[in-house]
């Protein structure tokens, strides 16, 4: 089963985690639910696939700590706050609900700062990165454009980027 990752922007952590069980890009928003500026993706996890995109943009080798997220939700006792602590969890940890992670401002700024003239080359290079989740020839340019545009709007408004996903 493929994991869905919703990337979105919010003014702060409280707003980003409001009604965490609600989809960030519902087909029909619920009354009283926040409306987020969202990019929906499959397979683009923050620390792996998105981290490899940031590496391509910055022209640096990928590393596990390039996009270190902070887990904001769930507030489950024992749930690690950083991605590097998660592999230590027992397989039967048992949490199956949504996870909301805050991306570092460095990732937002790397995405927001890439020049438009580089987007096609960045998308092409990202497809050949092992962690991208894509294959050479896949059309990912629209996804790269969407992520870059989201990051630009977040930076312009002084907001952070977040990712909501459900473990699978």
GROMACS elastic network, one bead per residue, 0.5 to 0.9 nm:
[ bonds ]
;  ai    aj funct       b0    kb
    1   168     6  0.71388   500
    2    42     6  0.64715   500
    2    43     6  0.63995   500
    2   168     6  0.78199   500
    3    41     6  0.84823   500
    3    42     6  0.57746   500
    3    43     6  0.57693   500
    3    44     6  0.83438   500
    3    45     6  0.84390   500
    3   165     6  0.71194   500
    3   166     6  0.69235   500
    3   167     6  0.72167   500
    3   168     6  0.65743   500
    4    40     6  0.71132   500
    4    41     6  0.57835   500
    4    43     6  0.65924   500
    4    44     6  0.79367   500
    4    45     6  0.86452   500
    4   164     6  0.83667   500
    4   165     6  0.59560   500
    4   166     6  0.72235   500
    5    39     6  0.84177   500
    5    40     6  0.60883   500
    5    41     6  0.52419   500
    5    42     6  0.60041   500
    5    43     6  0.71402   500
    5    44     6  0.64959   500
    5    45     6  0.66030   500
    5    46     6  0.84675   500
    5   163     6  0.62944   500
    5   164     6  0.58031   500
    5   166     6  0.78154   500
    6    23     6  0.84127   500
    6    24     6  0.66826   500
    6    25     6  0.77307   500
    6    38     6  0.63608   500
    6    39     6  0.58107   500
    6    41     6  0.61830   500
    6    42     6  0.86022   500
    6   162     6  0.80755   500
    6   163     6  0.54026   500
    6   164     6  0.51854   500
    6   165     6  0.64636   500
    7    24     6  0.84303   500
    7    37     6  0.83781   500
    7    38     6  0.55701   500
    7    39     6  0.51622   500
    7    40     6  0.63479   500
    7    41     6  0.77527   500
    7    46     6  0.89400   500
    7   147     6  0.80013   500
    7   150     6  0.84314   500
    7   161     6  0.68621   500
    7   162     6  0.56269   500
    7   164     6  0.66535   500
    7   165     6  0.89722   500
    8    16     6  0.83523   500
    8    24     6  0.75562   500
    8    36     6  0.63249   500
    8    37     6  0.54920   500
    8    39     6  0.63491   500
    8    40     6  0.86145   500
    8   150     6  0.73475   500
    8   151     6  0.87859   500
    8   154     6  0.87047   500
    8   160     6  0.84676   500
    8   161     6  0.56835   500
    8   162     6  0.53392   500
    8   163     6  0.63501   500
    8   164     6  0.81628   500
    9    12     6  0.87756   500
    9    16     6  0.75045   500
    9    36     6  0.67852   500
    9    37     6  0.61084   500
    9    38     6  0.71739   500
    9   150     6  0.73530   500
    9   151     6  0.78812   500
    9   153     6  0.82823   500
    9   154     6  0.58433   500
    9   159     6  0.62474   500
    9   160     6  0.56496   500
    9   162     6  0.59689   500
    9   163     6  0.87097   500
   10    13     6  0.74279   500
   10    14     6  0.87826   500
   10    15     6  0.61130   500
   10    16     6  0.54064   500
   10    36     6  0.72788   500
   10    37     6  0.81895   500
   10   154     6  0.75971   500
   10   159     6  0.55884   500
   10   160     6  0.59193   500
   10   161     6  0.67144   500
   10   162     6  0.74600   500
   11    14     6  0.83911   500
   11    15     6  0.65661   500
   11    16     6  0.74883   500
   11   154     6  0.83681   500
   11   157     6  0.80334   500
   11   158     6  0.71185   500
   11   160     6  0.64436   500
   11   161     6  0.89571   500
   12    15     6  0.54974   500
   12    16     6  0.61946   500
   12    17     6  0.88194   500
   12   159     6  0.69068   500
   12   160     6  0.69295   500
   13    17     6  0.61413   500
   13    18     6  0.85048   500
   13    72     6  0.74463   500
   13   102     6  0.78564   500
   13   160     6  0.85043   500
   13   162     6  0.88321   500
   14    17     6  0.54315   500
   14    18     6  0.61368   500
   15    18     6  0.51829   500
   15    19     6  0.88467   500
   15    34     6  0.80817   500
   16    19     6  0.86726   500
   16    20     6  0.81090   500
   16    36     6  0.87812   500
   16    72     6  0.87325   500
   16   100     6  0.79613   500
   16   102     6  0.85118   500
   16   160     6  0.89827   500
   16   161     6  0.88055   500
   16   162     6  0.70109   500
   17    20     6  0.52904   500
   17    72     6  0.71936   500
   17    73     6  0.68450   500
   17   100     6  0.69223   500
   18    21     6  0.87260   500
   18    22     6  0.86707   500
   18    33     6  0.82523   500
   18    34     6  0.74522   500
   19    22     6  0.57068   500
   19    23     6  0.88283   500
   19    33     6  0.71849   500
   19    34     6  0.79976   500
   20    23     6  0.77310   500
   20    24     6  0.85678   500
   20    73     6  0.75783   500
   20    74     6  0.84983   500
   20    98     6  0.69289   500
   20    99     6  0.81080   500
   20   100     6  0.75557   500
   20   164     6  0.82403   500
   21    97     6  0.76817   500
   21    98     6  0.64242   500
   22    25     6  0.86967   500
   22    26     6  0.79069   500
   22    30     6  0.86239   500
   22    33     6  0.77745   500
   23    26     6  0.53835   500
   23    29     6  0.87839   500
   23   164     6  0.83884   500
   24    29     6  0.89935   500
   24    34     6  0.81247   500
   24    35     6  0.71990   500
   24    36     6  0.60598   500
   24    37     6  0.81839   500
   24    38     6  0.66961   500
   24    40     6  0.88145   500
   24   164     6  0.76234   500
   25    28     6  0.84129   500
   25    29     6  0.78105   500
   25    35     6  0.75734   500
   25    36     6  0.68685   500
   25    37     6  0.78815   500
   25    38     6  0.61588   500
   25    39     6  0.81901   500
   25    40     6  0.76644   500
   26    29     6  0.55326   500
   26    30     6  0.81482   500
   26    35     6  0.88163   500
   29    32     6  0.84461   500
   29    33     6  0.66438   500
   29    34     6  0.80603   500
   29    35     6  0.71692   500
   30    33     6  0.53212   500
   30    34     6  0.83410   500
   31    34     6  0.86364   500
   35    38     6  0.89236   500
   37   150     6  0.74306   500
   38   150     6  0.75653   500
   39   143     6  0.81625   500
   39   146     6  0.66226   500
   39   147     6  0.66633   500
   39   150     6  0.74399   500
   40   143     6  0.89584   500
   41    44     6  0.60778   500
   41    45     6  0.87589   500
   41   143     6  0.79665   500
   42    45     6  0.82013   500
   42   133     6  0.88264   500
   43    49     6  0.74337   500
   43   132     6  0.81539   500
   43   133     6  0.60923   500
   43   134     6  0.86534   500
   44    47     6  0.87450   500
   44    48     6  0.75163   500
   44    49     6  0.50377   500
   44    50     6  0.58668   500
   44   131     6  0.89360   500
   44   132     6  0.71177   500
   44   133     6  0.70023   500
   45    48     6  0.57009   500
   45    49     6  0.53934   500
   45    50     6  0.60050   500
   45    51     6  0.82181   500
   45   163     6  0.83678   500
   45   165     6  0.85843   500
   46    49     6  0.63449   500
   46    51     6  0.62358   500
   46    67     6  0.68456   500
   46    68     6  0.81764   500
   46    69     6  0.73586   500
   46   101     6  0.83919   500
   46   103     6  0.74636   500
   46   163     6  0.72238   500
   47    50     6  0.60230   500
   47    51     6  0.50002   500
   47    52     6  0.80559   500
   47    64     6  0.67713   500
   47    65     6  0.76214   500
   47    66     6  0.74385   500
   47    67     6  0.52040   500
   47    68     6  0.63303   500
   47    69     6  0.71168   500
   47    83     6  0.74646   500
   47   103     6  0.89343   500
   48    51     6  0.50382   500
   48    52     6  0.61844   500
   48    53     6  0.88069   500
   48    62     6  0.87958   500
   48    63     6  0.87752   500
   48    64     6  0.72023   500
   48    67     6  0.80940   500
   48   131     6  0.58267   500
   48   132     6  0.73826   500
   49    52     6  0.51351   500
   49    53     6  0.64969   500
   49    54     6  0.88536   500
   49   126     6  0.88727   500
   49   129     6  0.85844   500
   49   130     6  0.84901   500
   49   133     6  0.64962   500
   50    54     6  0.62952   500
   50    55     6  0.86098   500
   50    67     6  0.77110   500
   50   107     6  0.87565   500
   50   131     6  0.84342   500
   50   132     6  0.71975   500
   51    54     6  0.50774   500
   51    55     6  0.61959   500
   51    56     6  0.87184   500
   51    62     6  0.69200   500
   51    63     6  0.77534   500
   51    64     6  0.76925   500
   51    65     6  0.83891   500
   51    66     6  0.60150   500
   51    67     6  0.53210   500
   51    68     6  0.86666   500
   51   107     6  0.80270   500
   51   131     6  0.83621   500
   51   132     6  0.85415   500
   52    56     6  0.62664   500
   52    57     6  0.86695   500
   52    61     6  0.83042   500
   52    62     6  0.56085   500
   52    63     6  0.81015   500
   52    66     6  0.84233   500
   52    67     6  0.89121   500
   52   126     6  0.70569   500
   52   129     6  0.67858   500
   52   130     6  0.82673   500
   52   131     6  0.62600   500
   52   132     6  0.62279   500
   53    56     6  0.51212   500
   53    57     6  0.62516   500
   53    58     6  0.86396   500
   53    62     6  0.87175   500
   53   111     6  0.85258   500
   53   122     6  0.77923   500
   53   123     6  0.82312   500
   53   125     6  0.86381   500
   53   126     6  0.57639   500
   53   129     6  0.83063   500
   53   131     6  0.89219   500
   53   132     6  0.71399   500
   53   144     6  0.86125   500
   54    57     6  0.50267   500
   54    58     6  0.60687   500
   54    59     6  0.83269   500
   54    60     6  0.85188   500
   54    62     6  0.82163   500
   54    66     6  0.77784   500
   54    67     6  0.79128   500
   54   107     6  0.65466   500
   54   110     6  0.63964   500
   54   111     6  0.67903   500
   55    58     6  0.51550   500
   55    59     6  0.57572   500
   55    60     6  0.50916   500
   55    61     6  0.59197   500
   55    62     6  0.52845   500
   55    63     6  0.81130   500
   55    66     6  0.75158   500
   55   126     6  0.89366   500
   56    59     6  0.50406   500
   56    60     6  0.65819   500
   56    61     6  0.77592   500
   56    62     6  0.79977   500
   56   122     6  0.64397   500
   56   123     6  0.88477   500
   56   125     6  0.68926   500
   56   126     6  0.64301   500
   56   129     6  0.84780   500
   57    60     6  0.79770   500
   57   110     6  0.68608   500
   57   111     6  0.73469   500
   57   113     6  0.88969   500
   57   114     6  0.66416   500
   57   118     6  0.86856   500
   57   119     6  0.89443   500
   57   122     6  0.63726   500
   57   126     6  0.88560   500
   58    61     6  0.87680   500
   58   110     6  0.68882   500
   58   114     6  0.85105   500
   60    63     6  0.88317   500
   62    65     6  0.85513   500
   62    66     6  0.69136   500
   63    66     6  0.54296   500
   63    67     6  0.84108   500
   64    67     6  0.72084   500
   64    68     6  0.76981   500
   64    83     6  0.89411   500
   64    84     6  0.79405   500
   65    68     6  0.53055   500
   65    69     6  0.89799   500
   65    83     6  0.88114   500
   65    84     6  0.80657   500
   66   106     6  0.88446   500
   66   107     6  0.80643   500
   67   103     6  0.69255   500
   67   104     6  0.65624   500
   67   106     6  0.79275   500
   67   107     6  0.62588   500
   68    82     6  0.69233   500
   68    83     6  0.66661   500
   68    84     6  0.81211   500
   68   102     6  0.88070   500
   68   103     6  0.69157   500
   68   104     6  0.65464   500
   68   107     6  0.89354   500
   69    81     6  0.81637   500
   69    82     6  0.60503   500
   69    83     6  0.64708   500
   69   101     6  0.58864   500
   69   102     6  0.54244   500
   69   104     6  0.61977   500
   69   162     6  0.88524   500
   70    80     6  0.89288   500
   70    81     6  0.54697   500
   70    82     6  0.52139   500
   70    83     6  0.74530   500
   70   100     6  0.85324   500
   70   101     6  0.53921   500
   70   102     6  0.51973   500
   70   103     6  0.68854   500
   70   104     6  0.80470   500
   71    74     6  0.75173   500
   71    75     6  0.88061   500
   71    79     6  0.84814   500
   71    80     6  0.74102   500
   71    82     6  0.62176   500
   71    83     6  0.79404   500
   71    99     6  0.71778   500
   71   100     6  0.59857   500
   71   102     6  0.64432   500
   72    75     6  0.72145   500
   72    81     6  0.74215   500
   72    99     6  0.76452   500
   72   100     6  0.55892   500
   72   101     6  0.55450   500
   72   102     6  0.68302   500
   73    76     6  0.78957   500
   73    98     6  0.75514   500
   73    99     6  0.53862   500
   73   101     6  0.70379   500
   74    77     6  0.88500   500
   74    79     6  0.75721   500
   74    95     6  0.88084   500
   74    97     6  0.79052   500
   74    98     6  0.72499   500
   74    99     6  0.59777   500
   74   100     6  0.72323   500
   75    78     6  0.87382   500
   75    79     6  0.72637   500
   76    79     6  0.54081   500
   76    80     6  0.88423   500
   76    95     6  0.83487   500
   77    80     6  0.85662   500
   78    89     6  0.87033   500
   79    85     6  0.89394   500
   79    86     6  0.78667   500
   79    89     6  0.81613   500
   79    93     6  0.88203   500
   79    95     6  0.88951   500
   80    83     6  0.74339   500
   80    84     6  0.85917   500
   80    85     6  0.57639   500
   80    86     6  0.60076   500
   80    89     6  0.82522   500
   81    84     6  0.88432   500
   81    85     6  0.73880   500
   81    86     6  0.82565   500
   81   101     6  0.89941   500
   82    85     6  0.56578   500
   82    86     6  0.69912   500
   83    86     6  0.53108   500
   83    87     6  0.78391   500
   84    87     6  0.67225   500
   84    88     6  0.83667   500
   85    88     6  0.58187   500
   85    89     6  0.75760   500
   86    89     6  0.55076   500
   87    90     6  0.80339   500
   88    91     6  0.89523   500
   89    92     6  0.81856   500
   89    93     6  0.64396   500
   90    93     6  0.53451   500
   90    94     6  0.88032   500
   91    94     6  0.76419   500
   92    95     6  0.85263   500
   95    98     6  0.87146   500
   95   167     6  0.79327   500
   96    99     6  0.88003   500
   96   166     6  0.68064   500
   96   167     6  0.58832   500
   96   168     6  0.73679   500
   97   165     6  0.85315   500
   97   166     6  0.58011   500
   97   167     6  0.70023   500
   98   164     6  0.65601   500
   98   165     6  0.54828   500
   98   167     6  0.70207   500
   99   163     6  0.79646   500
   99   164     6  0.55569   500
   99   165     6  0.53498   500
   99   166     6  0.58953   500
   99   167     6  0.74637   500
  100   162     6  0.68317   500
  100   163     6  0.55967   500
  100   165     6  0.66383   500
  100   166     6  0.87973   500
  101   161     6  0.86900   500
  101   162     6  0.55341   500
  101   163     6  0.52118   500
  101   164     6  0.65081   500
  101   165     6  0.85919   500
  102   160     6  0.73477   500
  102   161     6  0.61717   500
  102   163     6  0.65370   500
  103   106     6  0.82232   500
  103   107     6  0.66411   500
  103   108     6  0.72502   500
  103   160     6  0.71690   500
  103   161     6  0.55123   500
  103   162     6  0.56079   500
  103   163     6  0.74086   500
  104   107     6  0.55009   500
  104   108     6  0.67351   500
  104   109     6  0.88588   500
  104   160     6  0.78011   500
  104   161     6  0.77107   500
  104   162     6  0.89880   500
  105   109     6  0.60339   500
  105   110     6  0.84837   500
  105   155     6  0.86939   500
  105   160     6  0.66578   500
  105   161     6  0.77433   500
  106   109     6  0.51156   500
  106   110     6  0.60445   500
  106   111     6  0.86289   500
  107   110     6  0.51014   500
  107   111     6  0.62517   500
  107   112     6  0.84992   500
  107   151     6  0.86820   500
  107   161     6  0.86507   500
  108   111     6  0.53256   500
  108   112     6  0.60346   500
  108   113     6  0.84560   500
  108   148     6  0.84341   500
  108   150     6  0.88429   500
  108   151     6  0.53068   500
  108   152     6  0.78310   500
  108   154     6  0.77869   500
  108   155     6  0.71803   500
  108   160     6  0.72759   500
  108   161     6  0.65397   500
  109   113     6  0.57337   500
  109   114     6  0.86048   500
  109   151     6  0.70366   500
  109   152     6  0.78131   500
  109   155     6  0.70229   500
  110   113     6  0.52165   500
  110   114     6  0.64964   500
  110   148     6  0.87466   500
  110   151     6  0.85545   500
  111   114     6  0.58076   500
  111   144     6  0.87954   500
  111   147     6  0.71470   500
  111   148     6  0.50156   500
  111   149     6  0.82616   500
  111   150     6  0.87014   500
  111   151     6  0.59305   500
  111   152     6  0.75020   500
  112   115     6  0.84156   500
  112   147     6  0.84455   500
  112   148     6  0.52932   500
  112   149     6  0.69236   500
  112   150     6  0.78575   500
  112   153     6  0.81353   500
  112   154     6  0.84782   500
  112   155     6  0.71182   500
  113   148     6  0.80573   500
  113   151     6  0.86473   500
  113   152     6  0.75926   500
  114   117     6  0.84633   500
  114   118     6  0.68846   500
  114   119     6  0.73340   500
  114   122     6  0.89283   500
  114   148     6  0.75231   500
  115   118     6  0.54766   500
  115   119     6  0.69067   500
  116   119     6  0.54017   500
  116   120     6  0.83357   500
  116   145     6  0.84956   500
  117   120     6  0.73381   500
  117   121     6  0.83428   500
  118   121     6  0.54396   500
  118   122     6  0.59988   500
  118   123     6  0.86118   500
  119   122     6  0.50039   500
  119   123     6  0.60555   500
  119   124     6  0.85554   500
  119   141     6  0.70459   500
  119   144     6  0.70885   500
  119   145     6  0.70077   500
  119   148     6  0.88909   500
  120   123     6  0.51571   500
  120   124     6  0.61968   500
  120   125     6  0.86516   500
  120   140     6  0.88848   500
  120   141     6  0.60622   500
  120   144     6  0.85606   500
  120   145     6  0.89692   500
  121   124     6  0.50369   500
  121   125     6  0.60732   500
  121   126     6  0.84214   500
  121   141     6  0.88988   500
  122   125     6  0.51757   500
  122   126     6  0.59677   500
  122   127     6  0.87227   500
  122   141     6  0.83023   500
  122   144     6  0.80484   500
  123   126     6  0.50801   500
  123   127     6  0.64280   500
  123   139     6  0.81008   500
  123   140     6  0.59040   500
  123   141     6  0.52458   500
  123   142     6  0.87317   500
  123   143     6  0.85020   500
  123   144     6  0.62820   500
  123   145     6  0.88391   500
  124   127     6  0.54517   500
  124   128     6  0.71308   500
  124   136     6  0.72162   500
  124   137     6  0.78178   500
  124   138     6  0.84763   500
  124   139     6  0.83589   500
  124   140     6  0.77371   500
  124   141     6  0.77461   500
  125   128     6  0.55105   500
  125   129     6  0.67976   500
  125   136     6  0.84526   500
  126   129     6  0.52417   500
  126   130     6  0.86116   500
  126   131     6  0.87363   500
  126   132     6  0.61454   500
  126   134     6  0.79529   500
  126   135     6  0.89118   500
  126   136     6  0.86560   500
  126   140     6  0.85174   500
  127   130     6  0.79976   500
  127   131     6  0.88599   500
  127   132     6  0.60431   500
  127   133     6  0.75347   500
  127   134     6  0.51004   500
  127   135     6  0.51685   500
  127   136     6  0.51296   500
  127   137     6  0.74958   500
  127   138     6  0.69660   500
  127   139     6  0.86362   500
  127   140     6  0.75455   500
  128   131     6  0.86494   500
  128   132     6  0.73824   500
  128   134     6  0.74157   500
  128   135     6  0.62469   500
  128   136     6  0.55884   500
  129   132     6  0.54358   500
  129   133     6  0.81425   500
  129   134     6  0.81324   500
  129   135     6  0.84981   500
  130   133     6  0.70644   500
  130   134     6  0.82607   500
  130   135     6  0.88014   500
  131   134     6  0.81337   500
  132   135     6  0.80847   500
  134   137     6  0.85731   500
  134   138     6  0.63772   500
  134   139     6  0.88447   500
  134   140     6  0.80131   500
  135   138     6  0.55351   500
  135   139     6  0.89765   500
  136   139     6  0.85559   500
  137   140     6  0.87272   500
  138   141     6  0.88281   500
  139   142     6  0.74191   500
  139   143     6  0.84518   500
  140   143     6  0.52313   500
  140   144     6  0.62689   500
  140   145     6  0.86495   500
  141   144     6  0.50791   500
  141   145     6  0.60969   500
  141   146     6  0.85547   500
  142   145     6  0.50139   500
  142   146     6  0.60806   500
  142   147     6  0.86352   500
  143   146     6  0.50251   500
  143   147     6  0.61620   500
  143   148     6  0.85088   500
  144   147     6  0.52034   500
  144   148     6  0.60564   500
  144   149     6  0.84779   500
  145   148     6  0.51425   500
  145   149     6  0.60019   500
  145   150     6  0.85344   500
  146   149     6  0.51222   500
  146   150     6  0.61110   500
  146   151     6  0.86005   500
  147   150     6  0.51205   500
  147   151     6  0.61877   500
  147   152     6  0.86133   500
  148   151     6  0.51110   500
  148   152     6  0.61476   500
  148   153     6  0.87068   500
  149   152     6  0.50241   500
  149   153     6  0.62437   500
  149   154     6  0.85954   500
  150   153     6  0.52280   500
  150   154     6  0.61906   500
  150   155     6  0.86584   500
  150   161     6  0.83833   500
  151   154     6  0.50230   500
  151   155     6  0.60796   500
  151   156     6  0.84861   500
  151   159     6  0.89074   500
  151   160     6  0.83196   500
  151   161     6  0.70938   500
  152   155     6  0.51427   500
  152   156     6  0.60102   500
  152   157     6  0.85658   500
  153   156     6  0.50931   500
  153   157     6  0.61899   500
  153   158     6  0.85138   500
  153   159     6  0.81569   500
  154   157     6  0.52566   500
  154   158     6  0.59812   500
  154   160     6  0.60414   500
  154   161     6  0.68832   500
  155   159     6  0.58558   500
  155   160     6  0.73118   500
  155   161     6  0.89848   500
  156   159     6  0.76613   500
  157   160     6  0.89733   500
